[in-house]
């Protein structure tokens, strides 16, 4: 297992599913750009309530950053070419909404001091 931070754009909409034990989780796909300029699909699953809720609030194409455990994978496309992919168990989800809210919270003590 590798701890990682991935930034990219949501592909499609996230969906919620129920586990066998009745707990819910979110599934999503994120398109990230690798260092060589190639696009990479990250298959994301989030069990944490806050992370799941953040994924569910996003629309197709929204920017997102994810932190969690990564597992490298390889898949074969229809032409027989092997391509890299990643599976991630996301524990943290950061969106532009979250970033703006955190910046505002950090600035509030400065306003209170005035």
C-alpha positions in Angstrom: 0.0 0.0 0.0 1.2 3.5 -0.9 -0.1 6.7 0.8 -0.7 9.2 -1.9 -2.2 12.5 -2.9 -4.0 12.7 -6.3 -5.4 15.8 -8.0 -7.5 15.7 -11.0 -11.1 16.0 -12.3 -14.1 13.9 -11.6 -15.2 11.7 -14.5 -19.0 11.2 -14.4 -20.8 11.4 -11.1 -19.9 9.6 -7.9 -22.4 7.0 -6.7 -23.3 5.7 -3.2 -23.6 2.0 -2.6 -24.4 -0.2 0.4 -22.0 -2.7 1.8 -23.1 -6.2 2.9 -23.0 -5.0 6.5 -25.3 -2.1 5.8 -22.6 0.6 5.7 -22.5 3.0 2.8 -19.6 4.1 0.7 -19.0 6.2 -2.4 -17.4 5.2 -5.7 -15.9 7.7 -8.2 -13.5 7.9 -11.1 -10.9 10.7 -11.3 -8.8 11.6 -14.3 -5.3 12.7 -13.3 -2.4 13.7 -15.4 0.8 11.8 -14.9 4.3 13.4 -15.1 4.7 12.4 -18.8 1.4 14.2 -19.8 -0.6 10.9 -20.1 -4.0 10.8 -18.4 -4.5 8.2 -15.7 -7.8 7.0 -14.3 -8.0 6.6 -10.6 -10.8 4.4 -9.3 -11.8 5.8 -5.9 -13.7 4.3 -3.0 -14.4 6.3 0.1 -15.7 4.7 3.3 -15.3 7.8 5.6 -18.5 9.7 5.9 -17.0 13.2 5.2 -15.0 11.9 2.2 -18.1 10.2 0.8 -20.3 13.3 1.2 -17.7 15.5 -0.5 -17.5 13.2 -3.5 -21.3 13.0 -3.8 -21.5 16.8 -3.8 -19.3 17.1 -6.9 -20.4 17.3 -10.6 -18.8 15.8 -13.6 -15.5 17.6 -14.4 -15.1 19.3 -11.0 -11.6 19.6 -9.7 -10.7 17.5 -6.7 -7.7 16.4 -4.6 -7.8 13.1 -2.8 -5.5 11.6 -0.1 -5.5 7.9 0.8 -4.1 4.5 0.1 -3.1 3.8 -3.5 -2.8 0.5 -5.3 -1.2 0.5 -8.8 -3.0 -1.5 -11.5 -2.7 -2.3 -15.2 -5.6 -2.8 -17.6 -5.8 -3.7 -21.3 -7.8 -1.5 -23.7 -9.8 -2.8 -26.7 -6.7 -2.5 -29.0 -4.7 -4.7 -26.6 -2.5 -1.9 -25.2 -1.7 -2.1 -21.5 -2.4 1.0 -19.6 -1.7 2.0 -16.0 -4.5 2.8 -13.5 -4.7 3.4 -9.8 -7.2 2.2 -7.1 -7.5 4.6 -4.1 -9.2 4.2 -0.8 -9.7 7.9 -0.1 -9.7 9.1 3.4 -9.6 12.9 2.7 -11.3 14.8 -0.2 -10.4 18.5 -0.9 -12.4 20.6 -3.4 -12.3 24.3 -4.2 -15.2 24.7 -1.8 -13.3 23.1 1.0 -10.1 25.2 0.2 -12.1 28.5 0.2 -13.8 27.6 3.5 -10.5 26.7 5.2 -8.9 30.0 3.9 -11.9 31.9 5.3 -11.6 30.1 8.7 -7.9 31.0 8.9 -8.6 34.6 8.1 -11.3 35.0 10.7 -8.9 35.2 13.7 -7.2 38.2 12.0 -10.5 39.9 11.6 -11.4 39.3 15.3 -8.0 40.8 16.4 -8.8 44.1 14.7 
